[in-house]
Amino acid sequence: MVELRQITKRFGAFEALQCTNLEIKAGEFMTFLGPSGCGKTTCLRLISGFDAPTSGQILIDGRDVTWDPPYRRDVNQVFQSYALFPHLTIYENIAFGLRMKRVSAPEIKKRVDRVIQMTSLEAFVDRKPAQMSGGQRQRVALARAIICEPKVLLLDEPLSALDAKLRAQMRIELKLLQKKLGITFIFVTHDQEEALTMSDRVAVINEGRVEQIGTVHDIYYQPATRFVASFIGETNLINAEVIGADATHTLCRLEGGLTLRIPISPTPIGTKILLSLRPEKIRLHRADSGVMNSFPARIAMEVFKGAVDDLTLVTQGGLELRALLANHGQTELDFHEGESTFASIQPEDINIIEA
């Protein structure tokens, strides 16, 4: 549905996007994820037509729209600020785009009624935007954007102004709405939880470069670069060296002398590598369980976070590892600060992210 070919965007000497290639499928929920200033909103503005690329080509549904103005692209955008007309009622706000397209009155009523029902706004049609909450105004902005039935809907951090509880609720509503409509959604956010919750695929952007594109599972469990591993969720990044291999595993030595088996890799012996290990994948045991990759450790710090305990483990060689343990009940906080324990890690839970 959307394709970026060799897109570069410069503002003077500053390169906001660097030779970006990207394909977004029809009906897909794609998220551009990255820190502030990384280029994700620039990428969205190029697709919408509010900015033009310095070089490269933009296609929407197979048609070259690189130099087309926004009104000639079959896209619509929902802004962070909602951008509703304060003097119009909710019904009039939603109908505005159809009236500009000179759609007949009966058709406008039919489509507005359908979208109002779809976004659960029936009780608010005669109100003005100032009489509504942030979440309600957000739904109005979505309704106004989807009523013209664009091929692509662009969403520029539309949930950032909402409180945490309402944001969580709107994430679910937005994903359900996208599935119901079947429209291609392109969503911009710096919130990793938001991206993981809603997306079919995620493009992680950093300093104008797309570092990795993949499903939420791929991005989380198989990060391609140091930046992706550290930006998505929490992880232990560990320097290691390959010291051997057998038929099923590669043997590596970590900082502090700890030796672990990781999935088989063609990496030659002696190669320095970087490993990513998610803290929730570390298991703790009272005694040496004899499983693969088991080692003694001391709990140097314990932070209670309600659903989980955040533990800092220190191995005998001085390597620090973070572990997250689920709390199943008030009496089941089994591992505490100062205790000695054994930790284990399944080889498949260790990922080589950089050679």
Secondary structure, DSSP 4 states (H G I P E B T S, - for coil): -EEEEEEEEEETTEEEEEEEEEEE-TT-EEEEE--TTSSHHHHHHHHHTSS--SEEEEEETTEE-TT--GGGSSEEEE-TT----TTS-HHHHHHHHHHHTT--HHHHHHHHHHHHHHTT-GGGTTS-GGGS-HHHHHHHHHHHHHTT--SEEEEESTTTTS-HHHHHHHHHHHHHHHHHH--EEEEEES-HHHHHHH-SEEEEEETTEEEEEEEHHHHHHS-SSHHHHHHSS--EEEEEEEEEE-SSEEEEEEGGG-EEEEE---PPTT-EEEEEE-GGG-EEESS----TTEEEEEEEEEEE-SSEEEEEEEETT--EEEEEEE--STT-----TT-EEEEE--GGGEEEEE-
